[in-house]
């Protein structure tokens, strides 16, 4: 009796395709995460205090002031305590002279972006874009270390979007790779059974 090995149904190269889809998804996951986290960090305006700094805020809405206890500004590295004590801040519109209310941050947001780590300390709301002056000094005229504040809008939302987007890419590629393997297995099994029935 002659035995014939019949190759029917999807080829084995589909398994390689599944592996390629998985690897590509992992690579894109890393690239997407790195690019978007870098962009988020660039969207935070850094200022060194105590002192006064002018901020150009291009959009109305809610902003958050973060205290960066690990930071780099220019070529200088800042590493200060995680607790920010005795620093008083105020914000004034350069266009109208009106003071903008600063309130303790509603969410205790933290981040670590490479060499930068921060925690939210204040929230504020502006009605229109413009130039604003941020003043910060230690209470009762006492001296204190230079620290870094970072100001941004929609920071927490950007973090969530980036994380969930990256996870969507990763799990999507895993799901697609698994689907290719399962469908290939099922079709090859059916093809083998069909061939066996024909040559029985």
C-alpha positions in Angstrom: 0.0 0.0 0.0 1.3 3.4 -0.9 1.1 6.2 1.5 0.7 9.8 0.3 1.2 12.9 2.5 -1.2 15.4 1.2 -0.6 19.1 2.0 -4.0 20.7 1.8 -5.5 23.7 3.5 -3.5 26.7 4.7 0.3 26.3 4.5 2.5 26.1 7.5 3.8 29.6 6.6 0.7 31.0 8.3 2.3 30.1 11.6 5.3 32.3 10.6 2.8 35.0 9.7 1.3 34.8 13.2 4.7 35.1 14.8 5.5 38.1 12.6 2.3 39.8 13.6 3.1 39.2 17.3 6.7 40.5 17.0 5.5 43.6 14.9 2.9 44.3 17.6 5.5 44.2 20.4 7.8 46.5 18.5 5.0 49.0 17.7 3.8 48.8 21.3 7.3 49.9 22.5 7.6 52.6 19.8 4.1 54.0 20.4 4.7 54.1 24.2 8.1 55.8 23.9 7.0 58.4 21.4 3.8 59.4 23.2 5.4 59.5 26.7 8.2 61.7 25.3 5.6 64.0 23.7 3.7 64.2 27.0 6.9 65.3 28.8 7.6 67.9 26.2 4.1 69.4 26.7 4.9 70.3 30.3 6.4 73.7 30.7 9.2 73.7 33.3 10.1 76.7 35.6 12.7 76.9 38.3 11.5 78.6 41.5 11.6 80.6 43.8 11.2 83.4 41.4 8.8 84.7 38.7 8.2 83.1 35.3 6.0 84.0 32.4 3.8 81.3 30.9 2.2 81.4 27.5 -0.9 79.3 27.8 -2.4 78.7 24.4 -5.7 77.0 25.4 -8.5 77.9 27.9 -9.5 75.3 30.5 -8.0 73.5 33.4 -4.2 73.3 34.0 -2.2 71.4 36.6 1.1 72.5 38.4 3.4 69.6 39.2 6.3 69.6 41.5 9.2 67.7 39.9 11.4 66.3 42.7 13.6 64.6 40.0 14.2 66.8 37.0 16.5 68.2 34.4 16.4 71.8 33.2 19.0 72.8 30.6 22.1 70.9 31.7 21.3 71.0 35.4 20.0 68.1 37.4 17.6 68.7 40.2 17.0 66.1 43.0 15.0 67.4 45.9 12.8 65.9 48.5 9.4 64.4 47.5 7.6 66.8 49.9 7.3 70.4 48.9 7.0 72.5 52.1 6.4 76.2 52.5 6.4 77.2 48.9 3.7 79.8 48.1 2.5 80.3 44.5 0.4 82.8 42.8 -0.7 83.3 39.1 -1.6 86.6 37.5 -2.9 87.4 34.0 -0.4 89.7 32.2 -3.3 91.0 30.0 -5.8 91.9 32.7 -3.8 91.9 36.0 -6.4 89.5 37.5 -5.2 86.9 39.9 -6.0 83.3 38.9 -7.1 81.1 41.8 -4.9 78.1 42.6 -6.5 75.2 44.4 -4.9 72.0 45.7 -4.8 69.4 43.0 -8.0 67.4 42.9 -6.2 64.2 41.9 -2.9 63.1 43.3 -1.3 62.5 40.0 2.3 61.3 39.8 4.6 60.5 36.9 8.0 59.2 36.0 9.3 60.1 32.6 12.9 59.1 32.2 14.9 61.4 34.4 11.8 63.3 35.5 9.5 62.4 38.3 6.7 64.7 39.6 3.5 65.0 41.6 0.6 67.3 41.2 0.2 70.2 43.7 -2.1 72.8 42.2 -5.0 73.1 39.7 -6.2 76.3 38.1 -8.6 77.3 35.4 -8.3 80.1 32.7 -11.0 81.4 30.5 -8.8 82.6 27.7 -5.3 82.0 26.3 -2.6 84.5 27.1 0.5 85.3 29.0 0.4 84.6 32.7 3.0 85.3 35.4 3.7 82.5 38.0 5.3 83.7 41.2 6.7 81.3 43.8 8.5 82.1 47.1 9.0 80.5 50.4 6.7 81.6 53.2 7.8 84.3 55.7 10.7 85.3 53.5 12.7 82.2 54.5 15.2 80.7 52.1 14.8 77.3 50.5 16.2 75.2 47.7 15.6 75.8 44.1 13.0 73.4 42.8 11.3 72.7 39.5 7.6 73.2 38.7 6.0 71.9 35.6 2.7 73.2 34.1 0.5 71.3 31.7 -3.0 70.7 30.5 -4.7 67.3 30.2 -1.7 65.5 31.5 -3.6 62.7 33.2 -5.9 62.2 30.2 -2.8 61.9 27.9 -1.2 59.3 30.2 -4.4 57.2 30.2 -4.8 57.5 26.4 -1.2 56.5 25.9 -1.3 53.5 28.2 -4.6 52.2 26.9 -3.6 52.8 23.3 -0.3 50.9 23.8 -2.1 48.0 25.6 -4.7 48.0 22.7 -1.8 47.6 20.2 -0.2 44.8 22.3 -3.3 42.7 23.0 -4.7 43.4 19.5 -1.5 41.9 18.0 -1.6 38.9 20.4 -5.3 38.3 19.6 -4.7 38.5 15.8 -1.7 36.1 16.0 -3.7 33.6 18.1 -6.7 33.9 15.7 -4.4 33.2 12.7 -3.0 30.1 14.5 -6.4 28.8 15.6 -8.0 29.3 12.2 -5.0 27.7 10.5 -5.1 24.7 12.8 -8.8 24.2 12.2 -8.6 24.5 8.5 -5.6 22.2 8.2 -7.3 19.6 10.4 -10.4 19.8 8.3 -8.3 19.5 5.1 -6.5 16.4 6.4 -9.8 14.7 7.4 -11.2 15.5 4.0 -8.1 14.1 2.3 -8.2 11.0 4.5 -11.8 10.4 3.5 -10.9 10.7 -0.2 -8.0 8.3 -0.1 -9.6 5.8 2.3 
